[in-house]
Amino acid sequence: SRRPGDIIYPAGLKGHKKKLQDLFVDRKVPRSERDGMILLAAPGRVLWAPGFERDFQSKVSLSTRKTLKVMIQSRPPDGI
């Protein structure tokens, strides 16, 4: 889950960092939903906020040697 001061380098900002908090505000994510957001993170930064942004520095390029496939599945409602 998110932590105070988390940053991401959104692909569309050409290498400029953005606070995750600001990203959520810009995308109008309700406060009540922000703590429940799934994030893929590395020490010191967020790599992916599914449904919102990928980190520019972690994109796949010609020099990429290894990749990690991450699948996110929603859980069925309780009682099913």
MODELLER restraints for C-alpha pairs under 7 A, 6 or more apart:
rsr = mdl.restraints
at = mdl.atoms
rsr.add(forms.Gaussian(group=physical.xy_distance, feature=features.Distance(at['CA:1:A'], at['CA:35:A']), mean=6.26, stdev=0.5))
rsr.add(forms.Gaussian(group=physical.xy_distance, feature=features.Distance(at['CA:1:A'], at['CA:36:A']), mean=6.87, stdev=0.5))
rsr.add(forms.Gaussian(group=physical.xy_distance, feature=features.Distance(at['CA:1:A'], at['CA:37:A']), mean=6.66, stdev=0.5))
rsr.add(forms.Gaussian(group=physical.xy_distance, feature=features.Distance(at['CA:1:A'], at['CA:38:A']), mean=6.38, stdev=0.5))
rsr.add(forms.Gaussian(group=physical.xy_distance, feature=features.Distance(at['CA:1:A'], at['CA:39:A']), mean=6.26, stdev=0.5))
rsr.add(forms.Gaussian(group=physical.xy_distance, feature=features.Distance(at['CA:2:A'], at['CA:35:A']), mean=6.44, stdev=0.5))
rsr.add(forms.Gaussian(group=physical.xy_distance, feature=features.Distance(at['CA:5:A'], at['CA:19:A']), mean=6.57, stdev=0.5))
rsr.add(forms.Gaussian(group=physical.xy_distance, feature=features.Distance(at['CA:6:A'], at['CA:19:A']), mean=5.90, stdev=0.5))
rsr.add(forms.Gaussian(group=physical.xy_distance, feature=features.Distance(at['CA:6:A'], at['CA:20:A']), mean=5.56, stdev=0.5))
rsr.add(forms.Gaussian(group=physical.xy_distance, feature=features.Distance(at['CA:6:A'], at['CA:45:A']), mean=6.06, stdev=0.5))
rsr.add(forms.Gaussian(group=physical.xy_distance, feature=features.Distance(at['CA:6:A'], at['CA:46:A']), mean=6.72, stdev=0.5))
rsr.add(forms.Gaussian(group=physical.xy_distance, feature=features.Distance(at['CA:7:A'], at['CA:17:A']), mean=6.43, stdev=0.5))
rsr.add(forms.Gaussian(group=physical.xy_distance, feature=features.Distance(at['CA:7:A'], at['CA:18:A']), mean=5.54, stdev=0.5))
rsr.add(forms.Gaussian(group=physical.xy_distance, feature=features.Distance(at['CA:7:A'], at['CA:19:A']), mean=4.35, stdev=0.5))
rsr.add(forms.Gaussian(group=physical.xy_distance, feature=features.Distance(at['CA:7:A'], at['CA:20:A']), mean=5.20, stdev=0.5))
rsr.add(forms.Gaussian(group=physical.xy_distance, feature=features.Distance(at['CA:7:A'], at['CA:45:A']), mean=5.27, stdev=0.5))
rsr.add(forms.Gaussian(group=physical.xy_distance, feature=features.Distance(at['CA:7:A'], at['CA:46:A']), mean=6.02, stdev=0.5))
rsr.add(forms.Gaussian(group=physical.xy_distance, feature=features.Distance(at['CA:8:A'], at['CA:17:A']), mean=5.62, stdev=0.5))
rsr.add(forms.Gaussian(group=physical.xy_distance, feature=features.Distance(at['CA:8:A'], at['CA:18:A']), mean=5.47, stdev=0.5))
rsr.add(forms.Gaussian(group=physical.xy_distance, feature=features.Distance(at['CA:8:A'], at['CA:19:A']), mean=6.31, stdev=0.5))
rsr.add(forms.Gaussian(group=physical.xy_distance, feature=features.Distance(at['CA:8:A'], at['CA:20:A']), mean=6.23, stdev=0.5))
rsr.add(forms.Gaussian(group=physical.xy_distance, feature=features.Distance(at['CA:8:A'], at['CA:45:A']), mean=5.83, stdev=0.5))
rsr.add(forms.Gaussian(group=physical.xy_distance, feature=features.Distance(at['CA:8:A'], at['CA:46:A']), mean=5.13, stdev=0.5))
rsr.add(forms.Gaussian(group=physical.xy_distance, feature=features.Distance(at['CA:8:A'], at['CA:47:A']), mean=6.66, stdev=0.5))
rsr.add(forms.Gaussian(group=physical.xy_distance, feature=features.Distance(at['CA:8:A'], at['CA:55:A']), mean=5.84, stdev=0.5))
rsr.add(forms.Gaussian(group=physical.xy_distance, feature=features.Distance(at['CA:9:A'], at['CA:15:A']), mean=5.79, stdev=0.5))
rsr.add(forms.Gaussian(group=physical.xy_distance, feature=features.Distance(at['CA:9:A'], at['CA:16:A']), mean=5.73, stdev=0.5))
rsr.add(forms.Gaussian(group=physical.xy_distance, feature=features.Distance(at['CA:9:A'], at['CA:17:A']), mean=4.33, stdev=0.5))
rsr.add(forms.Gaussian(group=physical.xy_distance, feature=features.Distance(at['CA:9:A'], at['CA:18:A']), mean=6.08, stdev=0.5))
rsr.add(forms.Gaussian(group=physical.xy_distance, feature=features.Distance(at['CA:9:A'], at['CA:55:A']), mean=4.91, stdev=0.5))
rsr.add(forms.Gaussian(group=physical.xy_distance, feature=features.Distance(at['CA:9:A'], at['CA:56:A']), mean=5.36, stdev=0.5))
rsr.add(forms.Gaussian(group=physical.xy_distance, feature=features.Distance(at['CA:9:A'], at['CA:57:A']), mean=6.84, stdev=0.5))
rsr.add(forms.Gaussian(group=physical.xy_distance, feature=features.Distance(at['CA:10:A'], at['CA:17:A']), mean=6.88, stdev=0.5))
rsr.add(forms.Gaussian(group=physical.xy_distance, feature=features.Distance(at['CA:10:A'], at['CA:53:A']), mean=5.96, stdev=0.5))
rsr.add(forms.Gaussian(group=physical.xy_distance, feature=features.Distance(at['CA:10:A'], at['CA:54:A']), mean=5.94, stdev=0.5))
rsr.add(forms.Gaussian(group=physical.xy_distance, feature=features.Distance(at['CA:10:A'], at['CA:55:A']), mean=5.01, stdev=0.5))
rsr.add(forms.Gaussian(group=physical.xy_distance, feature=features.Distance(at['CA:10:A'], at['CA:56:A']), mean=5.40, stdev=0.5))
rsr.add(forms.Gaussian(group=physical.xy_distance, feature=features.Distance(at['CA:11:A'], at['CA:54:A']), mean=6.32, stdev=0.5))
rsr.add(forms.Gaussian(group=physical.xy_distance, feature=features.Distance(at['CA:11:A'], at['CA:55:A']), mean=5.87, stdev=0.5))
rsr.add(forms.Gaussian(group=physical.xy_distance, feature=features.Distance(at['CA:11:A'], at['CA:56:A']), mean=4.19, stdev=0.5))
rsr.add(forms.Gaussian(group=physical.xy_distance, feature=features.Distance(at['CA:15:A'], at['CA:56:A']), mean=6.32, stdev=0.5))
rsr.add(forms.Gaussian(group=physical.xy_distance, feature=features.Distance(at['CA:38:A'], at['CA:49:A']), mean=6.68, stdev=0.5))
rsr.add(forms.Gaussian(group=physical.xy_distance, feature=features.Distance(at['CA:38:A'], at['CA:50:A']), mean=6.86, stdev=0.5))
rsr.add(forms.Gaussian(group=physical.xy_distance, feature=features.Distance(at['CA:39:A'], at['CA:46:A']), mean=6.88, stdev=0.5))
rsr.add(forms.Gaussian(group=physical.xy_distance, feature=features.Distance(at['CA:39:A'], at['CA:48:A']), mean=5.90, stdev=0.5))
rsr.add(forms.Gaussian(group=physical.xy_distance, feature=features.Distance(at['CA:39:A'], at['CA:49:A']), mean=4.97, stdev=0.5))
rsr.add(forms.Gaussian(group=physical.xy_distance, feature=features.Distance(at['CA:39:A'], at['CA:50:A']), mean=6.81, stdev=0.5))
rsr.add(forms.Gaussian(group=physical.xy_distance, feature=features.Distance(at['CA:40:A'], at['CA:46:A']), mean=6.14, stdev=0.5))
rsr.add(forms.Gaussian(group=physical.xy_distance, feature=features.Distance(at['CA:40:A'], at['CA:47:A']), mean=5.47, stdev=0.5))
rsr.add(forms.Gaussian(group=physical.xy_distance, feature=features.Distance(at['CA:40:A'], at['CA:48:A']), mean=5.08, stdev=0.5))
rsr.add(forms.Gaussian(group=physical.xy_distance, feature=features.Distance(at['CA:40:A'], at['CA:49:A']), mean=6.62, stdev=0.5))
rsr.add(forms.Gaussian(group=physical.xy_distance, feature=features.Distance(at['CA:41:A'], at['CA:47:A']), mean=5.06, stdev=0.5))
rsr.add(forms.Gaussian(group=physical.xy_distance, feature=features.Distance(at['CA:41:A'], at['CA:48:A']), mean=6.90, stdev=0.5))
rsr.add(forms.Gaussian(group=physical.xy_distance, feature=features.Distance(at['CA:47:A'], at['CA:54:A']), mean=5.99, stdev=0.5))
rsr.add(forms.Gaussian(group=physical.xy_distance, feature=features.Distance(at['CA:47:A'], at['CA:55:A']), mean=4.81, stdev=0.5))
rsr.add(forms.Gaussian(group=physical.xy_distance, feature=features.Distance(at['CA:47:A'], at['CA:58:A']), mean=6.62, stdev=0.5))
rsr.add(forms.Gaussian(group=physical.xy_distance, feature=features.Distance(at['CA:48:A'], at['CA:54:A']), mean=4.43, stdev=0.5))
rsr.add(forms.Gaussian(group=physical.xy_distance, feature=features.Distance(at['CA:48:A'], at['CA:55:A']), mean=5.87, stdev=0.5))
